[in-house]
Amino acid sequence: MMKSMLLTLASAASLLLSAPVLQAQELKIGFVSSDRVLRDALPAKAAQAKLETEFSRRDKELNEAAAKLKAADDRFQKDQPTLGETERGRRQRELVEQERDIQRKRREFQEDLNQRKNEELAAVVERANKVIKQIAEQEKYDLIIQDAVHWSARVDITDKVIKALNAAPPAAAR
């Protein structure tokens, strides 16, 4: 009786220990670098170009306004010794007002840019996630991880995702 119980326990232990090994051999894992996708995929590059086009005029206007303010400040610094107290105070207030206005416009510009960047990136991420799901289903992945501390090149499918994103027509993904 003791011998059969030990044999049963040994068999059970053998099965338990070999089960994870069998499962691990069958598990198919992939890794995708979100940073690379958002940097290298054509839809991400197109989104970046769209943002640059959309915001370049405002950025140029802000830079021109800052240059005019600097020139006005330089003139003020040069003229300051010869100005009367009233004129000096008036010009100083104008410069401070102009600087505040530029800072306000710069903050608004940055907020608008960030909002649009988030919108464009969200669309690219959504498309990338669809592509990742398609690859997972087609190639029978059990798990695909995005953004890890360490991964092996053996499980990195980022290039596949970028290639699929680049091949997919933009209208079909939206």
C-alpha positions, 0 to 999 in steps of 0.5 A: 500500500505504501509503495503504491501511494509513493508511486502515485505521488511520484507520478503526480509530481512528474506530471505537475513538473512536466506540465509547465515545461510543455505549456512554455514550449507551446507559448508564443510571445511577441514584443512591440516597441511603441517608441519605434512604431511611433518614430519609424512607421509612415503613418506616424511620420505623416502625422508629424508632418501634418502637425508641422504644416498645421502649426508652422505658421503660428510658430513663425509668427510667435518667433517674429513677435519675439524678435520684434520684442527683442529689437524694441527692448534693444532700442529701449536699452540704447535710448533709456539714458536720453528718455524722460522718466514718463517716456521711459515708464511708458515704453517699459510698460509696453515692453512688459505688456508685449512680453506677457502677450507673447508668453500667453500666445506661446502657452496657448500654442503649446497647449494646442500643439500638445492636444493635436499631437495627442489626437494624431498619436492616438489615431496612429496607436489605434491603427498600430493596435489593430495591426498588432491584433491582426498579426497576433491572430494570423501568426497565433501569438498567445501574448504580445507585449508593448514596452518592456524593460528587456526583450530578446530580438527573437520575440521582437515583431516591431519590424513586422508591425511597422511594415504592416502599418506602412503597407496599410492604406490610411483610409482603410484604417480609419 
